[in-house]
Amino acid sequence: MFFESFLLNLSVLVVLIVALVFDYVTKFFSYWYVRHVSYKTPIPFFGSDYHRVLGLTNSTDEVVKLYNEHPGDKFVGRLKNRIPDLIVKDPDAIKRMLSTDFAYFHSRGLGLDKSRDVCIRNNLFYADGEKWTLLRQGLEAVLNGLCREFDIHACLSVANGDTNVQQLLSVVLDSVFDNLLLGDEGTSIKELRTTLQKRSMIVKLKSYLKNIFPSIYVTFGLSTLPNNVLKNTRKYMESSKLQRLIDDSGYMHQVSLKDKHVYASENEFASSTLALFVTEGYIPCLYTLTALFYELAVNPQIQEKARNSIEKDKGVNYLDAIIKETMRLHPSHSIISRQCVKMYQYPESNLTIDRNVTINVPVEAIHKDKEHYENPEVFNPERFLDDQGPTKHSYSYLPFGAGPRKCIGEQLSLRIIKGVTKMILNKYELQTCSKTPSKLAVVDHDFGRVIDKELWLNFKLREF
């Protein structure tokens, strides 16, 4: 002991411990200050991310707020817990980091690549390094094989009058994805997506842990799918079209050579791939189509123009513009995250980004920035018909991301969205009803965006 008094020694020890802890949690508080980057003032233990950690707001709202509070800056800094985190606002900087200097930012840095969760394990969204390269090459081969036409006409006969849009679209997309991936009209897609769409307290807690404390999610081996659903999915996959395409591509074997923990069974690997198509394909398509029909219902003139142009067989460009405008206002992924894997010197300034610092591209905030779009809050497909392009910079429109990690299923998603939209507009007039909200309630869930409440619209059968 340093002193004869036990209490005095204890007090000194407590002070030392508190000082060390305080130094640890505040180590990076001046990180952005010394780099001359505007930043949000942090607090101990929570950093500047306390609103999100405490569940007071979601990631998108917090990033949009910081984006708007610093209109003249290219970058805005903050701390996630105690780790530096950078919001990249400038399209030129985004292009450089996502594309030109991709080698420095090829990792998403979500900390979930070691998870045993079937919905994460072999998911391009979470994979890093050489495993990501092999998964992407294999999935490109699978997507090239998904050429079978899908039939959605029989699924819409039940719609008439006030209709729950998500329920209607779920029936349609169940048929589309069953036909596309499994080659039949079964119930496996419905069971899988119903489980993945649940937002109970347990599911929300798991989503919170994935986003805020991914190491806890991985350490405790948490999983999205219950065992009975996973068992049924494996059974459905045995003779499916997707299973045959994976077998033909041989990419499961290539991945297994690099990851000793990969699933031993090809059927299990195919089930994981099916979950990927649902989480990163089905659910974003459902979100986009729901938002699109809402916008058409509240903008009847645009809806009628789209229908007339489709009927005259000249509506491809205008329908494309409607889809693009929907994705501008309602991107399914509002933030793109990348982790710096080695020290990076931004060439246009003295900014140095250290290894493990995460950069965030605020897609939704950029899409609604008046610097890039005139009247950004207005639904106006005409902006995408301009020969000069919709924006001043190509990297200010990022619904599918950009660079080598751009969404691999972009063309397939657009094909599905366009097909469903054309068929519904040919058969129905969409109108608002007494249950239609004045604004869509959108929240974050599992790194994407979902509509928080049921959307009701009036589907009126057209007279021919």
Solvent accessible surface area in square Angstrom, and as a share of the most:
residue,aa,sasa,rsa
1,M,182,0.81
2,F,168,0.70
3,F,98,0.41
4,E,184,0.82
5,S,54,0.35
6,F,130,0.54
7,L,129,0.64
8,L,82,0.41
9,N,10,0.05
10,L,79,0.39
11,S,59,0.38
12,V,48,0.27
13,L,93,0.46
14,V,74,0.42
15,V,98,0.56
16,L,95,0.47
17,I,90,0.46
18,V,89,0.51
19,A,54,0.42
20,L,126,0.63
21,V,64,0.37
22,F,118,0.49
23,D,93,0.48
24,Y,126,0.48
25,V,12,0.07
26,T,24,0.14
27,K,130,0.55
28,F,51,0.21
29,F,47,0.20
30,S,59,0.38
31,Y,17,0.07
32,W,4,0.02
33,Y,144,0.55
34,V,87,0.50
35,R,60,0.22
36,H,174,0.77
37,V,14,0.08
38,S,41,0.26
39,Y,72,0.28
40,K,36,0.15
41,T,101,0.59
42,P,13,0.08
43,I,70,0.35
44,P,50,0.31
45,F,133,0.56
46,F,64,0.27
47,G,0,0.00
48,S,0,0.00
49,D,0,0.00
50,Y,49,0.19
51,H,47,0.21
52,R,17,0.06
53,V,13,0.08
54,L,99,0.49
55,G,55,0.53
56,L,123,0.61
57,T,39,0.23
58,N,35,0.18
59,S,19,0.12
60,T,3,0.02
61,D,70,0.36
62,E,5,0.02
63,V,1,0.01
64,V,41,0.23
65,K,108,0.46
66,L,4,0.02
67,Y,8,0.03
68,N,95,0.49
69,E,92,0.41
70,H,39,0.18
71,P,117,0.73
72,G,76,0.73
73,D,52,0.27
74,K,97,0.41
75,F,18,0.07
76,V,0,0.00
77,G,0,0.00
78,R,3,0.01
79,L,4,0.02
80,K,54,0.23
81,N,48,0.25
82,R,46,0.17
83,I,71,0.36
84,P,5,0.03
85,D,1,0.01
86,L,0,0.00
87,I,0,0.00
88,V,0,0.00
89,K,13,0.05
90,D,26,0.13
91,P,13,0.08
92,D,82,0.42
93,A,0,0.00
94,I,1,0.00
95,K,92,0.39
96,R,68,0.25
97,M,0,0.00
98,L,2,0.01
99,S,34,0.22
100,T,91,0.53
101,D,25,0.13
102,F,31,0.13
103,A,61,0.47
104,Y,68,0.26
105,F,0,0.00
106,H,57,0.25
107,S,9,0.06
108,R,30,0.11
109,G,26,0.25
110,L,29,0.14
111,G,45,0.43
112,L,1,0.01
113,D,47,0.24
114,K,147,0.62
115,S,1,0.01
116,R,123,0.45
117,D,0,0.00
118,V,7,0.04
119,C,8,0.05
120,I,4,0.02
121,R,10,0.04
122,N,4,0.02
123,N,2,0.01
124,L,15,0.08
125,F,33,0.14
126,Y,14,0.05
127,A,4,0.03
128,D,38,0.20
129,G,36,0.35
130,E,98,0.44
131,K,28,0.12
132,W,28,0.10
133,T,53,0.31
134,L,28,0.14
135,L,1,0.01
136,R,46,0.17
137,Q,105,0.47
138,G,3,0.03
139,L,4,0.02
140,E,75,0.34
141,A,48,0.37
142,V,1,0.00
143,L,34,0.17
144,N,123,0.63
145,G,20,0.19
146,L,5,0.03
147,C,99,0.59
148,R,105,0.38
149,E,136,0.61
150,F,34,0.14
151,D,81,0.42
152,I,8,0.04
153,H,121,0.54
154,A,85,0.66
155,C,22,0.13
156,L,0,0.00
157,S,83,0.54
158,V,120,0.69
159,A,3,0.02
160,N,102,0.52
161,G,23,0.22
162,D,70,0.36
163,T,19,0.11
164,N,8,0.04
165,V,0,0.00
166,Q,36,0.16
167,Q,116,0.51
168,L,8,0.04
169,L,0,0.00
170,S,7,0.04
171,V,73,0.42
172,V,0,0.00
173,L,0,0.00
174,D,15,0.08
175,S,10,0.07
176,V,0,0.00
177,F,3,0.01
178,D,2,0.01
179,N,16,0.08
180,L,0,0.00
181,L,0,0.00
182,L,11,0.06
183,G,22,0.21
184,D,72,0.37
185,E,115,0.52
186,G,35,0.33
187,T,83,0.48
188,S,4,0.02
189,I,0,0.00
190,K,108,0.46
191,E,52,0.24
192,L,1,0.00
193,R,28,0.10
194,T,55,0.32
195,T,18,0.10
196,L,14,0.07
197,Q,51,0.23
198,K,112,0.48
199,R,70,0.26
200,S,58,0.38
201,M,151,0.67
202,I,110,0.56
203,V,38,0.22
204,K,83,0.35
205,L,97,0.48
206,K,51,0.22
207,S,13,0.08
208,Y,70,0.27
209,L,25,0.13
210,K,10,0.04
211,N,50,0.26
212,I,13,0.06
213,F,69,0.29
214,P,31,0.20
215,S,75,0.48
216,I,69,0.35
217,Y,0,0.00
218,V,38,0.22
219,T,107,0.62
220,F,147,0.61
221,G,42,0.41
222,L,47,0.24
223,S,41,0.26
224,T,33,0.19
225,L,9,0.04
226,P,63,0.40
227,N,130,0.67
228,N,94,0.48
229,V,10,0.06
230,L,25,0.13
231,K,147,0.62
232,N,45,0.23
233,T,3,0.02
234,R,76,0.28
235,K,119,0.50
236,Y,77,0.29
237,M,0,0.00
238,E,121,0.54
239,S,94,0.61
240,S,3,0.02
241,K,22,0.09
242,L,0,0.00
243,Q,12,0.05
244,R,130,0.48
245,L,33,0.16
246,I,2,0.01
247,D,67,0.35
248,D,119,0.62
249,S,42,0.27
250,G,31,0.30
251,Y,11,0.04
252,M,18,0.08
253,H,106,0.47
254,Q,86,0.38
255,V,0,0.00
256,S,32,0.21
257,L,117,0.58
258,K,115,0.49
259,D,22,0.11
260,K,176,0.75
261,H,104,0.46
262,V,17,0.10
263,Y,21,0.08
264,A,108,0.83
265,S,41,0.27
266,E,86,0.39
267,N,33,0.17
268,E,46,0.21
269,F,0,0.00
270,A,0,0.00
271,S,2,0.01
272,S,2,0.01
273,T,2,0.01
274,L,0,0.00
275,A,0,0.00
276,L,17,0.08
277,F,19,0.08
278,V,0,0.00
279,T,29,0.17
280,E,46,0.21
281,G,12,0.12
282,Y,0,0.00
283,I,32,0.16
284,P,22,0.14
285,C,3,0.02
286,L,14,0.07
287,Y,10,0.04
288,T,5,0.03
289,L,0,0.00
290,T,1,0.01
291,A,0,0.00
292,L,0,0.00
293,F,0,0.00
294,Y,15,0.06
295,E,16,0.07
296,L,0,0.00
297,A,7,0.05
298,V,58,0.33
299,N,39,0.20
300,P,84,0.53
301,Q,156,0.69
302,I,29,0.15
303,Q,6,0.03
304,E,78,0.35
305,K,95,0.40
306,A,1,0.01
307,R,4,0.02
308,N,59,0.30
309,S,22,0.15
310,I,20,0.10
311,E,88,0.40
312,K,143,0.61
313,D,124,0.64
314,K,164,0.69
315,G,4,0.04
316,V,80,0.46
317,N,107,0.55
318,Y,14,0.05
319,L,1,0.01
320,D,38,0.20
321,A,1,0.01
322,I,0,0.00
323,I,3,0.01
324,K,88,0.37
325,E,0,0.00
326,T,0,0.00
327,M,13,0.06
328,R,0,0.00
329,L,12,0.06
330,H,25,0.11
331,P,0,0.00
332,S,19,0.12
333,H,42,0.19
334,S,7,0.04
335,I,37,0.19
336,I,14,0.07
337,S,20,0.13
338,R,3,0.01
339,Q,43,0.19
340,C,0,0.00
341,V,39,0.23
342,K,98,0.42
343,M,125,0.56
344,Y,6,0.02
345,Q,96,0.43
346,Y,2,0.01
347,P,75,0.47
348,E,107,0.48
349,S,54,0.35
350,N,145,0.75
351,L,8,0.04
352,T,32,0.18
353,I,0,0.00
354,D,36,0.18
355,R,153,0.56
356,N,70,0.36
357,V,4,0.03
358,T,21,0.12
359,I,1,0.00
360,N,1,0.01
361,V,1,0.01
362,P,1,0.01
363,V,0,0.00
364,E,18,0.08
365,A,6,0.05
366,I,0,0.00
367,H,0,0.00
368,K,61,0.26
369,D,24,0.12
370,K,160,0.68
371,E,108,0.49
372,H,29,0.13
373,Y,4,0.01
374,E,138,0.62
375,N,95,0.49
376,P,19,0.12
377,E,121,0.54
378,V,83,0.48
379,F,14,0.06
380,N,51,0.26
381,P,1,0.00
382,E,77,0.35
383,R,26,0.09
384,F,25,0.10
385,L,70,0.35
386,D,77,0.40
387,D,141,0.73
388,Q,157,0.70
389,G,28,0.27
390,P,48,0.30
391,T,23,0.14
392,K,172,0.73
393,H,43,0.19
394,S,88,0.57
395,Y,33,0.12
396,S,0,0.00
397,Y,46,0.18
398,L,6,0.03
399,P,19,0.12
400,F,31,0.13
401,G,13,0.13
402,A,9,0.07
403,G,23,0.22
404,P,58,0.36
405,R,9,0.03
406,K,75,0.32
407,C,52,0.31
408,I,45,0.23
409,G,13,0.13
410,E,35,0.16
411,Q,133,0.59
412,L,26,0.13
413,S,16,0.10
414,L,43,0.22
415,R,76,0.28
416,I,1,0.01
417,I,1,0.01
418,K,52,0.22
419,G,23,0.22
420,V,0,0.00
421,T,0,0.00
422,K,71,0.30
423,M,15,0.07
424,I,0,0.00
425,L,0,0.00
426,N,57,0.29
427,K,62,0.26
428,Y,0,0.00
429,E,61,0.27
430,L,3,0.02
431,Q,74,0.33
432,T,64,0.37
433,C,27,0.16
434,S,114,0.74
435,K,116,0.49
436,T,24,0.14
437,P,50,0.32
438,S,118,0.76
439,K,162,0.69
440,L,14,0.07
441,A,42,0.32
442,V,33,0.19
443,V,36,0.21
444,D,36,0.19
445,H,23,0.10
446,D,48,0.25
447,F,44,0.19
448,G,11,0.10
449,R,18,0.06
450,V,25,0.14
451,I,26,0.13
452,D,58,0.30
453,K,140,0.59
454,E,103,0.46
455,L,2,0.01
456,W,62,0.22
457,L,0,0.00
458,N,33,0.17
459,F,0,0.00
460,K,103,0.43
461,L,79,0.39
462,R,50,0.18
463,E,164,0.73
464,F,191,0.80
